[in-house]
């Protein structure tokens, strides 16, 4: 295997390189999340960083890479005197890794052969004092992300399972990369990463040319290319060592600390983690510059790396900092830096220190959740009953024209959607919607044929009655292959939620389509939180259109929804048939992911591709989906004093539940709706 691509040879991507180097100087920053499109050197830069890290002195034979100069509570201790030198490791956590592989587990070989409880270390132990790299971290199951972020924050891993209780050092530089097109991380997990960087391919020709030139040269002669950049990499490695040695002596003046607090307050970030991360990053940046104390330029550099992902207030907010907002925050930080502390040790009252001051871009709301909170227009935070679902605010009448005229509509205020589930027990990707057999989750029973991992108690219970017959005479159990039991676990899975939205003229009344759009946005937010895959099919005029093929990017679905136009006839049958084709294709691509079809319509079919009766064709198409055993729910969007009940007839043909638009709100209706026929 040839040499790795040199870190110094990466073209551009200054923010990415800076974030990685600052974490190498101060691992306490909390790692880096690298967001970006495909082919932007995310993985290349991370793998190249490991070669710059200084070598380590470790205790010989210690499975946890302990430093012989530091006393530690190690499961392999107490250690004998002595040390050996080895390079810092780059440990990669694959997307399909299990909890056992990450944190370690019971050593089954020793448990079954020697009758002792012994711990087999996982990847967290292997990454101690090195780099833990997670490619496509947004596709990793949430509970695994929680585990590794906890270890990164505390510097230790704690294992309590299968009769094993172990705590070991796990201090590492955590780096995750992700492509936002494949889905976002939850804001709670985003906040746990110290820094975030968004990388994009250069658009200027000279930079793109240089990228290609260097990559081709590397592929032609990997060792020779690495040798040409060895001097630059060695200089960076030496600078990391020097900055680490200087870090403890760097002073963070009170003026700069006030600047940091004022900037974080201006961005209204949650909690105090942002302030701490900015302070640590600014200190590392000063050490990297060779300075003795933190200055304004260090704080500004830290803010640009530590706050973009923390300003998101809603799942559909784009991460990033607007320059105008950043300038306002820096201006407030400058004013705070000049203000002395008040008598109680806190900032004095004034434009930056008064807790009642609203900060930039505030519309008069406050921490109590008023209308000025940083919530996108039309959205209401979960649990807030300020707006009824499906009832948009009053809007002035316009020159709308008849129902066939094309219009766009602003979605009504969103709400907390009630849970819609696929019946039965599935076997799909981990998520939070429907019941599923899983590799994680609660153990429901032992089994000889199903499940994964050893069910220890079940195995012991199966073997115990046979010990005398097998001649057991010492410690440990006499086991046979027939004694082994597996753990059958039940958790939750993510589903494919396919929205089929009627955008025809009969839905084009301004309030009705706004209400429908608000309902779909609410369901999309729910899908985001439950780790679903989503798609959107719309039908109007003469045909149905796949507005968004199934994707993990709920952000993209929300953006497409906002651009929907309405008007024309209602080809309901074509919409259902197009949805059936989409589901058929996805069933081949991902057979384990179960689908949930959500049809939003008033049921008033007025067009058909066959030229026959539109409603009869629609009912026939619904019957085909029912025959495919597609779980579905119909949302009846009909309103007014005269109701035809056509959506209910379509739901009957689909063998699906039928809900009124207002019944989608969890705050309006108690209980959980099973969105399909009984299993």
N, C-alpha and C positions, 0 to 999 in steps of 0.2 A: 504494500500500500504506500502511495506517494505521500509527500508532505502536504499538510493542510494549507489552504489559501491563507496568505499572511494577512494579519489584521491591518497593517499599514497600507496594504495594497487595495483596500476597499475604497472605491471612488465615491466621494460625496458622503451623504448620510452623516453629517456632522453631529446632529442631535443623538442619533443612535450610538455613535462611537463615544460621545461624551457621557451619555447615561451609563454605558457599560463600564467605562473607565472609572467613573465616580463610584460605582458599586464595588469595583475591584479595590478601590482605596478604602471604602467604608462599607463593608457588607451590612452593617446595621441600618442602612438606608431602606432595605426591604426588597431589593430586586428590581427588575425591569420588565415591563410588558411592552412588547414590540408589535404594533398593529400595522398592517400594510397589505397591499395587493400582492399577487403572486410575482415571483421573480425580482424581488427588490433586495436581495442579499441579506435577508433577516437571519436565516440559519447560518450562512457563511460567516457573518460577523461574530455571531455568538460562539461558534466552534473555534474560530481563530483566537478569541479572547483567552481561552484556556492556556494557550502556549505562552502568553505574556505573564501569567501569574507566577510568583516566585515559588521555588521548590519548598518542600515541607520536611521537617524533621519529625519522624513518627516512631512510636514504640514498636520494636520488632514483633511481628506476629499478632498485633492488636487488630481485630477486625473492624475497629471503629476509628482508626487513624489518629489515635490520641497523641497530643504533643507531650514529649517527655519532660519538657520544662514547666508544664502546668499541671498541678494536681487536679484530678477530676474523678468524679464518681462514675467509673466505667464498668460495665458488666463483665469485661474480661480482666478487671483488676483483682488484686493489686498487681502492678507491673514491676518486673525486674528492671534493674538499671540497664541503660543502653539506648541507642537510637540508630535509625537508618534514614537515609535521604531518598525521597521519591518526588516526582513532579505532582503538581496539583491535578486532580482528576476532573474530567468533564463526564458527568453521569447523565444519561438521557432517559427520561421517563416516557415510555410509549403511551399513546392514547388508550390502547386496550389494556393497560396495566390494571392489576387488581389491588385491593387494599393490602393483601398479604405481601405482594411484591414491593409496595411502597414502604410500609412501616415494619415489615418483618412478621414472623409468625412462629408458632410452635415448630420445633425441629421434629418432624414426624418420624424420621428414620431412627433417631435416638429414643424418642418416646416409645416406639413400638418394639425396638430391639433391646434397649437397656432399661426401659421402664422409668426413665427420668424425664423431667420437664426441662427442656433446653430451648434457648431462643435462637432463631435463625435470622440474622440482620437483613434488612431490606435496603432499598435504594437510598433512603435518607441517611443511613449509616455510611454507605459507600460514598455519598456526596460530601460528607463532613470535611470542612476546610477546602472544598473545591467549588465546582459549579454544577448546579442541578438545572438541566435544560429540559423544558417541556414544549415541544413543537405542537402547534394546534391546541393550545391550552383551552380554548373555548369549546372544544369537543370533548374535553375530559369531564368525567362526571363531577358534579358539584361537591360531593362529600370528599372526593380525593383532593380537589383543589383546596377545600377547607383544611384538610390534614396537612398538606405541605406548606400552606401559608401559616398555619399555627406553628409549625416547626421552625419556619424561617423567622417568624417574629420572636419566638422565645429562645431560639438557639438550642433547643432540646426536643427530642421526640419521646413521647410517653406511650407505652403499649400496655394495654390492659385487656387481654383476651385469651381464651382457651386455657385458663389457669396460669398464664404467664403475666408477670408484672415487671416491666423493664423500663428504665429511663436512661437515655444515652445522649451524648452531645450530638447536635446536628446543626452546625453553623455552616451555612453555604451561601453562595451567591445564586439567587434564584432568577432565572430568565425564562419568560414565556413568550412565545410568538403566536400570532393568530391572524387569520384573514377575516375581516369583518363581514365579508360576503357570506361566510358560512355560519354566521350567528354571533351574537355578542355574549360577553360574560355578564352576569348579573352585577348591578352597581355595587352590591355588598362585597363581591369578590374583587371587582375592579379596585375598590378602595384599599384592599389589602396589599396590592402591589405598590412599592414605594414610588417608582417613576413610570411614566408611560411615554412612548415615542410613536408617532405615526410616520411611516416611511412611504415614499412614493417614488416611482421611477422618474428620473430626470426627463424634462421635456426639451432641453436644449441639445442641439446636435453634437457639439464638441464633447460634452460629458458622456452622452450615450456612446459615442465613438470610442472614448477611452475605456469605458466599461467593457465593451466587446473586445477591444484590443488586449486588455489585460487578461480577460478570461480565456481567450484563445491561446495566449502565450502560456498561461498556467496549464491548460490541458495538453499543450504540446510537450512541455517539460516541467513537471511539477516540482521536482527537486531543484532544478536550475532556477526556476522562477522564485521559489522560496529563498534560495541563497542570495538572490539579488536584493531581496527586501529584508534580509536578516539583520542588517545594521540598524534600520529604522525600527524594527520590532524590538531589538535589544535595547534601544534608547527608550522606548515606551515602557518596557519591563523595568528598567532601572528607575524611571520616573515614578512608576507605581510603588516601588520599594521605598523611594525617598518620601513620597507623599504619605504613605502609611506610617513611616517613622515620625513625620512631622505632625500628624493629625492630632495627637493628644495635646500638643502645645498650642494649637490654634485657638485664639480667643474669639468668643462670640459676644461683641459689645451689647450692652442693654439697648442702645439706639437701634441696632440691627434686629434685635429680638422684637422690639416694638414694631419695627417695619414689617417683620414677618407676620406678627399677629394681626396687624391692621390689614394687610393684603388678604390673608385667609378670611378675615371677617368680612371684607368687602365682597368676596366671592361667595359668602354664605355657605361654606363647606360644612358638612356634618362632622361633629365630634372634634377631637383635638389631634387626630393622627396626622392630618395635613400639616399643622404647625410643626410637629416634631420632625416629619420627613423633610420639610423645607429647611429647618434648622440644620439637620444632619447633612443634607445635600450641600447647603451653602458652606458648611464647615469643610466638607470634603473638597469642594471646588476651590476654596481658599488654599487648602493644603496642596492641591494639584498645581495651583499657580505659584506656589512657593511663598505665599504670604503668611504673616504671623497672626493676622486677625481677619475676620469676615468683613467684607465691604459690600457696598450697594450692588456692585456688578455680580457678586457671588449670589446674593439673594435673588436678583432678577433671573439669573441662569437657573437657579433652583426652582423658582416659581414656574418657569416655562416647562419644566420637566415633571414637576410634582403635582400640579393642579389641574391640567386639562381633563383628566378622567374623573376628578372629584367634583366638578361643577355640574355633572348630570343630575337633574332632579326627577327625570322621568325616563322610562326605558327607551323612548323614541328620541330623546335629546341626542344631538351629535356631540361627541367629545371634542374638546379643543377650546382654545382661548381666542376670543375676538380681540384684535389689537386695541380697539378703542376701549373695551372694558378693561384690558390689561393696563393700559395707560392710566385710566382713572384709578385703578387699584394701586398702581405704583405711586401715583400722586398722593393718595391717602397715606400710603406707607411712608413717603417722604415727610409728610406733615407729622405723622406719629413718631418718626425717628427723632424729630426735633423737640418733641414734648417730653418734659421730665415726668417721672412717675409721680402719682399722687401720694398723699400721706399714708394710704392703706397699701401701698405697693402696686396698685393697679394704675391704668392710665387715667389722667384727669379728664373731667367732663370736657367735651368739646366736639368738634366735627368728627374726630376719630375715636375718642374714648367713650363718648356718651352711649350707654347701651341702648338708649331709645333712638339714636340716630339711625336712619334707615339705610344709609349707604347708597351706592350708585344704582340707577335704574330701578328704584323701588317705587311701586305704585301705591304705597300707603299701607300695605299689609305688614304683618309682624309675625313673630314666632308662634302665635296662636292659630295660624292656619287661615288667615283672612284672604281676601281677594288679591292682595299684593304679593302673596307667596310666589316663589319662582316655579310656577307650574305653567306648562304651555297653554296657549289660548284654548279654551274649550274643555280643558281637562280638569277633573276633580280628583284629588287624591283618594286612594282606597279608603272606604269606610266613611267618607264624607257624604252626608245625605243632602247637601245643599241644592242639588239639582235632581229632578226625577229623570230616570232613564227614558230616552226616546222623546223628550220634550225640550226642544232647543229654545234658546232665548228668542224673544220677539225680534223679528227682522222687518225692516221696511219693505213694503211691496215694491216690486220692480216690474219692468215691462217683459214679463216672462213669456208671453205667447202661450200657445196651446200645449198639450201634453207631448206633442211630437217635437217641440223645440228643444235644442240641445242646451243644457245648463251644467254648470258646476256648482257644488254645494259645500259649505263649510260644515264639518262634522259637529254634531251636538256634543254637549259635555259628556265626557266618558264616565263610567261608573265601574264598581267592582263586580265583575261578571260571576254568575253562579257557575258551579262546576258542571261541565258536560263530559260524560265519560263514555267509553266504549265498553259494552258489557263483557262479562267473562274475565278470564285471566289470560293475558298475552305473554309474549316472550320477546318483546322488542327492546329498543335502546332505552337506557335509563332516563327517567324523566319524573314528572310529578302529576300525571293525569290519571291513567287507568291502572288497575291492578295488573301485576305481571310477575311471572317467575323471574328471579334475578340472582346475580352473584353476590349482591349486597342486599341488606334489608333484614327483616326479622326472620328467624328460623321458625318454620311452621311444623316441620316433622322430619324424622330421618327416613331414608329410602335406600333400597339396594340398587335402584336403577336410575332414578332422577337425581338432580341436584348437583352441587359442586362443593368441593372441600370436604374434609372429614367431619362427620358428626360424632364427636368424641364420646359423649354420653351414650349415644345409640350403639356405637361400636363396643363400648365396655359392657353395656347391658346385654348385647347379643353374645359376647364371649364369656361372661361370668358363669352361666350355668354349666359350662363345659370344662371348667378348669380342673376339677378332680379327675374327670375321664381322660383328660389330656396329660395327666401326670405332672401338673405344676408343682414344683418343689422349692422355688426360690423367688426372688423379687421379679417384678414384671409379670406380664400376662402371656399365656400361651394363645397366640392368635392364629386364626386361619383366614384365608381370603373371604370365606363366606360370612365372617363376622363384620367386615367393613360396611359402614353405613355412611351415606352422603347426606349433607345438609340441604334440605329443600327450603329455599328462602323465598319470601314474597315481598316485593317492593312496588315501585311505581314505574311506569314506562311513559315515554313521550310518544305522541301519536302524530299522524299526518292529518292536520285539520284543513280541509278543503272548503273554502267559502265560495258558494255559488250565489251571486248577487244579481237580483233583478234590477236593472238600471233603465228600464223601458219608460215610456211616457206615462203609464199609469202610476209609476213611482215618483214621477218628476215633481209633484207638488213640493214646494220648497221645504216645508216643515217635515214632511214624511221622509224625503231622501236624506235630509240632515240628521234625522233621528236614526235612520238605518245606518248611515255612515258612522255616527257616534257609537252605535251598538257594535259594529264591526271593529272599530278602534278598541273598544273595551275588550272584545273577545281576542283581539290580537295581543293586547297587553297581557291577558290571561295566558295565551299561548306562549308568549315570551317567558313568563315566569315559570311555566310548566315544561319548558325545554321541548316544545313541539316543533315540528316542521309544518310550514304553512304554504298554501297556494290559493290563488284567487281566479275564479272563472266568472265572467260577467256576460249577460245576454241582453240585447236590445236590437231594435231594427229587424234585420233579416237573419242574424246569426249570433252565435255565442263566440266569445273570445277568451283565450287564456291570458288574462291580464298579468299574471305572475305564475310561472311554473313553480312547482314545489321547491321550497328553499328553507334553509335554517335562518335566513335573515328576515326577521320580523320587521326590522326597520324598512327594508325594501318594500314589503307588503303594505306598510302604512303609507309610504310615499306614493305607491301606485294608487292606493285607495283615494288619496286626496286629489288625484288628477282625473278621477272618473268623471265621465260626462253621461248625461241621461237624456232620454227622449226616444221616440219611435215606438214600434209595436213590441209585442212581448213573445218572443220565440222560446217559451219555457221548455218545450221538448228538446230543442237544440241545446239549451243550457245543461239539461240533465244528461243528454247523450255525450256532450263534450266532457262533462265531469266524469262520466263512466270511462271514457277513453283515457283521461289523465290518471284515474285511479288504477286502471289496468296496467298502464306503463309503469307506474310507481310500484305496483305489486311485483313486477318482474325485477325491477332495480333493487328493491328493498323488501323482500317478502316477509320479514319479521315485523315490520312497522305497520301496525293496524291503523286504519283510516277512520276518520269521523267527518262525515259530510254535513255541512251547515248551510241549509238553503234559506235565503231571505227573500221572500216574495209575497205578493198578495194573491197569487194563484190565478190571476186573470190572463190566461193564455190567449193571445190574439193572432199568432202567426205560427206557421209550421212549414218546415222544409219539404214535407211530402205533399203539401197542398190539401191535406185532409182536415178533419176537425181538430183545431189546435188543442183543446182541452183533452180530447180522447188520446191524441198522440202524446201529450204530456203525461197522462196517467199510465200509458203503456211504457214510456221511458222510465218512469218511476218504478214500475214493476220489474223492469230489467235490473235496476240497481238493487231492488229487494232480493231478486233471485241470486245476485252476486253476494248476498249477505253483507252488504255495506251498512255499517252503523250510521244512522243519520238523525238529524233533528231539523224540523221545519220551523222557521220563525215567521209567524203570520204578521205581515206588515199592513194588513187592511185596517182602516179606521173609518170613523164616521157612524152615523146612526143606522145606515143600511149596510149590512154585511152579508156577502154571498157565501162565505165559508169555503171558498175554493181551495185555499191553502190547506185546510183540514182534509179535503178529499185527496190532495196530493200526498199529504203525510200518511193517510191510510194506505195508499198504493205503495208508498215507500216502506211501510211497516215501521214508521218512525214516530217519535214524540212530536207534538205540535205545541209550540209556546207562543204566547202573545209577546210582542216586542218588549213591553214593560216587565214581563216575567223573567227576562234575562238577568235582572239585577239581584245579586245575593242579598242586598240590603232591603229589597222589597218583598222577597218571597223566601221563607225559611226552607231549609232542606236542600238536598242534592237531587238533581234530575238525572235519571239514567237516559241518555240520549240515543236509545235504540231499542229494538224489540228484546224481549227476554231471551237469555242464552238458551 
